[in-house]
Amino acid sequence: MSFGFSEAILERVRPISFFAFYLAVIFAAIHTQSRIARSEPVKRKQRLSVTIIAQDEADRIEPCLQSVASWADEIIVLDSGSSDNTVEIARRYTDKVFETDWPGYGPQKQRALEKADCDWVLSIDADERVSPELRHDIDAALTDNPECVGYRTPWAVMVYGHRMDFGRSARAPRRLFKREGARFTDAQVHEHVVLAPGKKGTLEGRLYHYTHRNYGHALQKSAKYAWLGGQKRFAAGKWGGGLPVAALRSLWNFILIYFLRLGFLDGPVGFVVAVTYAQGAFNKYGALWALRREKKLEGWGKE
């Protein structure tokens, strides 16, 4: 249909139009068959622990727990000093709720991992929910002898009432993995799991991520991650390129998310998210510049 803007164009590309139409029909049939197959129950062969870290998530943790309740063999929740009733809600779903301090994202997820008893672990956050399709894919993957030691789970980020399918959201973090030989990095933010040697895979079902409560919360999270990212790079002795490079990184993030990763297909929400990430990129390297400048000024003061 997109080729049919004029009769002349349609005449020239009619063979291509028919070919594209038949391809669309074939892919639609394959997708429909895949959805039908997912509706058939699969019995998981491996025991599964779900680990969740939380703090002041009373408004979001219950749907998260509901998405894995009566499905996971074990649910572990680590709360780092919530001032609301996050802990009380978690205890309705599991007796393995632990109250701890906050050492950072990587160390906290490692603590949760060390409390898991099952052979396989699904590590999620309190603002995430496991879709029925993802549960099916996990059950199907965890056979008697899984072919991989870890799997990526595609995100479906939900912001401002819209499901993001492109841009920054078109990612698949590695959240399902074999417990033996796995560990989380010590990063304060943007941690990741290091797996035992072996094959890695990617599942198709979505992990829903309700990343922002509202626009104000989005700004708070962006500022928090930018500051932590700047501190991390400063501690590692990185230069960062100064303010000019910070500005270029901001521009590049917008181009990458909005154009190259097709964020514009998410409509106005895609534009707002791309700008937010661009601002966060500038703030992160701006923070690194400020920390290096403060250190330099301290050195001059001592002289």
Secondary structure, DSSP 8 states (H G I E B T S, - for coil): -TTTTSHHHHHHHHHHHHHHHHHHHHHHHHHHHHHHHHTS-----S-EEEEEEESS-TTTHHHHHHTTTTTSSEEEEEE---SSSHHHHHTTT-S-EEE-----HHHHHHHHHHT--SSEEEEEETTEEE-HHHHHHHHHHS-SS-S-SEEE--EEEEETTEEE-SGGG----EEEEESTT-EE---SSS--EE--SS-EEE--S-EEE---SSHHHHHHHHHHHHHHHHHHHHHTT--TTHHHHHHHHHHHHHIIIIIIT-GGGGHHHHHHHHHHHHHHHHHHHHHHHHHHHHHHHHHHHH-
